[in-house]
Amino acid sequence: MGEAPKLEAKESLEVVHRVLARAGDLPVVVGVSAPGFAAMRALARESMAAGAAGVMIAPPSNLRTDDQITGYYRQAAAAIGAEIPFVIQDYPLNFQVVMTPKVIREIVRENPSCVMLKHEDWPGLEKISALRGFQSEGSMRPISILCGNGGLFLDSRWSAAPTAR
């Protein structure tokens, strides 16, 4: 929900514990984005110890080049530990970081613990199609894709389609 950078470490853990307690057997992915890798590592490891299914990492807004983006995710994965599954959060409208399908493919290739993409780009069907194409041709292993933005946006080609009555 975007609260990660607004909470103190103790508050973040309190939220994690409350949500995990209420979720029961449902898998919970915890957002661990932080200004530094030490804070990210601590929240990721403590969240996993509390029962989280994985963590989500958003890019900091100062990343501009493909090399900066892939390098950041390489460092983040190393910081939290290879045993912790993570989700790439791709929300360029909010973070001002543009991840092309090729960049996402490279992050997935370099980081076996990357298991999902939270896709919040809009419009974005072309990006998802390109990623699924990479998987089909064998240049990227399969990952889950969760579409975000609270279901607020639907590609104009779909919304403009006539409805049968």
N, C-alpha and C positions, 0 to 999 in steps of 0.2 A: 504493500500500500504506500510505499514511498517514505515510510517513517524512519528507516534505518539511519540516515545521517542526522536525524533530529533528536535521537535518543542517546542517553549515556549508556555505557556498556552494561551496567547493572539493569537499567530499564529494558534494554533489548532482551536480556536473558529472562527477565520476568515475563515479557510478552511471549517469548518462545515457550516457556514452561506452561503458561496458561493456555496457549493455543494447542500445544501438544496434549495437555490433559483433557481438553474438550474434544479433540479430534478423535480420540480413541484409536482405532485401527486404521484410520485414513492416513495416507501418506502426506506429509507436510514438508514443503520446501521452504527454507528460511532464507530471506534476503540478507546477505552478509556484506554488501558493498560498503566500503569504508574508505576514508582518505588515505589510510596506510595499510600495508599488508599485515602488520602485527595485530591490529584490531580485527581485521578480516579473519586472520588465522584463529584468534581466540574465540570469536563468535561462531565460526564454522565448527571448530572442534567441540566447543561446549554444546552447540545445538545438536550435533550428531550424537554426543554422549547422552543427551536428554531424549533422544529417539527420533530426531528428524530423518527424513528419507534422503535429503540432499540439501544443497544450498544453491542460491542464485547470485550471480555476480554481474553487475552492470558496469560498463566502462566509464571511467572518469571523462568529463566533458572536454578535456584538453587533448585527447587523442585525435590526430588528423590523418596520419598515413596508415596504409595497410600494415607496414612493419611495426609501427607503434601499437596498433590494435592487437596484432598476433603476439607481439612481445609482452604486452600487458597481461593477456590471458595465460601465457606461458608462465609468467612470474606469479600470477594469482594462483594457478593450479599448484605450483611448487610450494607456495606459501601455506595453503590450506592442507596440503598433503594429497598424494596420489590416490589414497584410499577413499577420499570423499567425492562422491558424485556431484557434479555441478551443472547448472543451467546457465547458458548465455542469455543475458537480457538484451534484446535488440529493440531499442526504443529511440530512434534517432530524433523524433520530434521533441523529446524531452532532454535527451543527453547530448544532442548535437554531434553524435558520432555515427558516421555512416559505415555500416558493415555490408560489403557486397557479398553475394553468395560465395565467391572465391575466398574471401577472408574467413567467412564462417567455416567453409570446408577446411581451410588450413588450421583453424583453431581445433576443429574436431580431429583432424589427422594428428596434430601434435600432442593432444591431450586426451589419452584414453579415458580419463575420468569425466570428460564432457559427455553428457548423456541426453541433453535436451536443449532446444532453442525456445525461448519465450519470444515469439514473433509479435512485435507491436509496431511494425512499420506500416505505413499506409500511403498509397495502395501497396499491397504486398503479395498478391497472388503470383506475380512473376518471380519473386524471390523464392517463394516456397516451391514453385514448379522447377526452378533451376536446382535447388537443393535436392529435390526428389529425383531429378535427372542425374545428378552426380551419383546418387545412391544406385540408380538403375544401371549406370554404366560402370559402376564399381570403383569410382575415384573417391568415394566417401562412404564410410560405414553408416548404417542406418542410425538415426537418432529420432527421438520423439520431438514433435513440434506442437507447442501450445500457443494458440492464437490469443492475443491479449486485447487490450483496450476495452475490456469489459463488454465485448461484443457490440461496441458502439458504431463500428464502421463496417460496411459491406461494399465490396467492389462495385463500382457504378454499372459495370456490365451485368451484374446479377440484379441489382436493385431496379434497373431499367427494363428488365425482362418482362414481357407481358404475362399476365396471369390468366389461366383458363378459368372460365366460369361455368 
